[in-house]
Amino acid sequence: MLVDADALARDVVEPGTPGLARVVEAFSAAILTSDGRLDRARLGSLVFGNPERLAVLNGIVHPLVRERATAMVAAAPAGAVVVQDIPLLVETGQGKNFHLVVVVDAPDDVRIRRMAEHRNMGVDEAHARMAAQASREDRLGAADVVLDNSGTPDELRHAVDALWEGRLAPFALNLKEQKIAPRTGGPVLAPADPSWAAQAGRLINRLRVAVPEDVLSLDHIGSTAVPGLDAKDVIDLQLGVRDLEAADRIAPLLAEAGFPRWPGIISDNPKPSHSDPADWGKRLHGNADPGRAVNLHLRAAGSPGWRYALCFRDWLRADARAGADYVAEKIRVAGLHDVDKSTAGYAADKEGWFTDYAAPRMEAWVSRTGWQPPSYGDDAGDDAGPGTAQS
């Protein structure tokens, strides 16, 4: 199902609509054609290049478009893939409301040439249109998927088909069935990816929308959160809640947002052998999206397990030697399990390193530096920082 925001923007200012009446009230009848329709070229010449006038127009049209779009989405059949085509998605900050953001991209010179060829725009007018929109850098930064539109229509069509078959359709099915996307590979380490932090940030923003009342903290943890550290290509996030009853209560909301629960995960490893298992209890969720593996750890904010994840992250971030030693250990253990079909054996064989090597050195670092976990509450978790023993 397609919800085309451009088409809706035209519908809400058709003759006789309240939307058109409000536009005329704001800009005068001079923006109407002789038959009473909206003269888009005339209106465009008034608002593009004039941020104040553009804001007035957007303040009229955008709420009407969103109201229509919401009604269409609500009427979609269960399990349908709903694609919302929103040209100003980045400018209006709506990306966090969707399971996935796809940006169709082309270099600026290609966009200008196409506006001249297909819309009869002059170069100055094309630049004014682009200046009123988000920058290319901002659009790419908001994207989970980028489709290259600098080539032919057939090339773009093939890319869309591959995205649909390989990611969107299975993602929709997993959402409907509340299943985590299958992971069948063993412990393969990937080179450090500078985009991991931005990916985690987008996921964190979506989670805040999904469970706004129960999130005490949200942090990027695990190896992918330590700049420059090689890791399995899995984003680890930690969601701090008041207690595990809250974690169980919000599980359906997380599943609806694309993060179903892994069955049977109730506690952390590694943990001190003398500790109370209740202090290390957690719930573990994964991602329904086959294109981005995620482990979402739900722990009571302030608990030992919650603290350990954040401390381990910050220790690896601060101590380059510790990070190098951890990578060496991961390479060693991955070599022992290079034919495995899962990462269970890999994770179990790292436990000794955490308890015998990491724990005493990390606590010594805490004593030297006076490290304390971040405060949590309404403003916590905005820093998508690094590390947990699970990655």
Secondary structure, 3 states (H helix, E strand, C coil): CEEEHHHHHHHCCCCCCHHHHHHHHHHCHHHECCCCCECHHHHHHHHCCCHHHHHHHHHHHHHHHHHHHHHHHHCCCCCCCCEEECCCCCCCCCHHHCCCCEEEECCHHHHHHHHHHHHCCCHHHHHHHHHCCCCHHHHHHCCCEEEECCCCHHHHHHHHHHHHHHHHHHHHHHHHHCCCCCCCCCCCCECCCCCHHHHHHHHHHHHHHHCCCCCCEEEEECHHHCCCCCECCCEEEEEEECCHHHHHHCHHHHHHCCCCECCCCCECCCCCCCCCHHHHECEEECCCCCCCCEEEEEEECCCHHHHHHHHHHHHHHHCHHHHHHHHHHHHHHHHHCCCCCCCHHHHHHCHHHHHHHHHHHHHHHHHHHCCCCCCCCCCCCCCCCCCCCCC
